[in-house]
């Protein structure tokens, strides 16, 4: 009988008493049993230490730091101490579905060319699912997404440890709040990536995530990786290009045709820039840009200008053909907006008239 490969789960903890027990139990209750659970207690001053000490499971290894040294330092300690063939990330306020490790190990075992795999995630708050966030599934699309940001949900990834060892890869301290984006960039230069379509992690929207607490720093440090991507494309971004590229990714799009046409022109330029090096597979980059453009068109379809024609007349319609249901939603969104407004306005008036006509309740 074959022994299943060991998985090292890395979970940094800093003052996470409120949700820590749920996170720990979601790993201990995995259907995949062959794991070591490295809990990296980063100098917590709340009840986190007491909660951790309540668990007596031979798979748990607790590493206590006398002082708070930060997420990146703790993750690198975890990478150094991990002994598993695979390394899985976990955050102290999230919940892993109980089949997560089993499904990710199965995928990695059958795809030896893949060095990291993630999954879709479900955002939740107060025990209610808010929405499901999806990520590109295939390697070339994942790689092309680097032109914008990270193509993985950090707490949902599993890494092949040998890839890290062979290439001396770790988290970079100078990329605080965007350390995952940098590591995925480094890894995707030497291995392939994948995402599973199934959501395998419940991601808690608690407002305490690093990305929310250090948003400005995240933008700055993510910009370093973004610039490195463009250098591999053979293009040095001008300050104006860098600013607009960040504007398109981080900020809401202006609801007017002028801004959309400017964005389409920039996206078209990105296709041309890529032709210098073919760092990205052209069809995959076109797909990524088309998908992002379509989502913006869909989001703005009901505000009074024809995003349906804007999208279909763009060169990206040839790269990303939305499902028929999504195209129908895009085409009918302006009509729905007007009908919804009509019934909301006139329906109220009709309701008032009926009230006057009908006898009052006795």
C-alpha angles and dihedrals in degrees: 000000000000118000112234114241116261118252120206111208113203117202119170114202128199120165092327099143095133098065104010098105092055091051094048094047092049088062097041089051095054117133086226105077105182100090144116115217113212109195108192107201104200101203095292115193098191128068094292093106092052091048092050091049091055090071118083106183122140090224093063120094113183120201111192120199115203090218138023108271099166140253099284094050091048093049091051090050087052093050090051094049098041115109099179127111086232130038119209123193124221134175123218095238100045133082125228116213107246093245095047099104093040092055095043093048090048090053094047092048091054095042106049091169091065117090099181134023130186135173144216114280135211116226112216140176129187090000092303123117108235101183143324117251116208131196133199111283108202125065099244093050090045091051093048090052087067087081086075110023146302114337093203139062101241099218091048100056132109119199132200102238095208091062089057092047096046092050098034091237124168138148113288117233091209091063097063114172089012099053093120094055090053094048093048089049091052093046096047089058090063106025143022128264135209140178127210114230093221117089105243099171135055105219113204115223094208100143091241098094117126091241091059096043095048102029097144092048090047092054091049096048095040086054089063091059092042090054090049089055091054091048089057086052087057094248130115108207118232115226089254093051092046091050094049093045090054090044091055093050104039106031134058113266118249109255097237137092092243093064093042092052090049090052091048090051090052092048089050088051089053089058089052093046090053090056089072094067107004085222086153123045100254095227091049093050090047090050092050093048092044093050092050092047092048092052090053091049091050091048092052099036095107100049099087110274128090106258089163091069092037090059098041092047091051121094089242094072086078091056101041119033107185121219114274091249092055092048090050090051090051093050096046099041095093091048091048089051092056094043091048091051092046094053093041091053102035096031089063091053092049090049091054092050092050090051090056093047097048120074115252118258112269 
